[in-house]
């Protein structure tokens, strides 16, 4: 029996008549009758008997029924998964993100998504920003959440939020007087400070530090549309 024959057999069992089976399958009654006749000829046995105007399964048909029900139970499961995938309620989502954003932005977003789509498998990969962008570019991750700028032409980017991080220096450091510190200046200042850092001496209290904000913006990246 092929799948079409199984479908007709199953529909007749459920409807109790060829007319009802044709209505459920959205086909004509002669089409259902033809498939049933061909199936019985192929199997060389009767599957239904007409009693009181209704079709009743023969003992042979009842012996086939458990396996047929199992088959269509699996078919319905496939249809359900396909619908969940279409609606975004199943499947898996791989997110590549910078280590600093794993605990900053993602936990709340992942929790909300799990509540909305319990069957969705969510996998978070904590990677340095260049590697996270590369994973998205190579389609090894579905999306990335990283700091701007993202200059890879193979991915599309969408700004998510603005954030601040602090550049912490001693009060007597030249950067302490700045209201904002960009990455280039901060990098130069870090190199300058690196040569002057010494372990604190016993009983020595370091001078209070001053913090100037350094603005960076988290971006979401995804493979570019072709």
C-alpha positions, 0 to 999 in steps of 0.5 A: 500500500502506498501513502495515497492508499493508506490515506484513503483507507484511513479516511474511510475508517474515520468517516464510515463512508466513501462520501464522507472520506471524499469530503474529508480529503477534498476529492470526488467520491468516484476517486475514493472508490477507485483507490479503494477498489485498486487497493483491495485488488492489489491486496487480494482481500476485502477491506470493507463490507457494506452493512446498513448503508455504511462501510464496516472494516473487515477483520483484515482491515482491523488488523491493519488499523493499529499500524495505519494509525501509527503512521498517521500519528507520525504524519500529524506530528510532522505537520505540527512541527512544520507549523511550529517552525513556520510560526517560530515556535520550534527549531533552534537558534544559535546566537554568537555574542561578545563575552561582555554581553552574555550577562548584560543583554541576553539573559532577559531576552532569552528568558522572554523567548523561551516563554514565548517558544518553549520548544525552541532550542536556544544556543549562545556562543560566547566569542570575541567580537571578530569571531562572533561576526565571522560565525554569522558571516559563515552561517554557523550562527543565526545571529550575533549580538556584538558591539559596533562597528560591524564592518563585514559586508556579508552581514546585515546589522541593526542597532539595539541599544546604547551603552556606556563603559568607563575608562578608570584612571587616577585623578592626576592622569591627563585623561581624568579631565576629559568628559568623554574618552573615545577608543583611540585616546583610551588605547593610547592612555592604556599603553602609557599607564601600562609602563607605570603600574607597580604593585602597591607598597605595604601601608600605601593607599592609592589615590582615588580613581576617576571614571570617564564614560566611553560610549559603545553601542551593541549591535545585532548582526545576521547573515546578509540577504542575497 
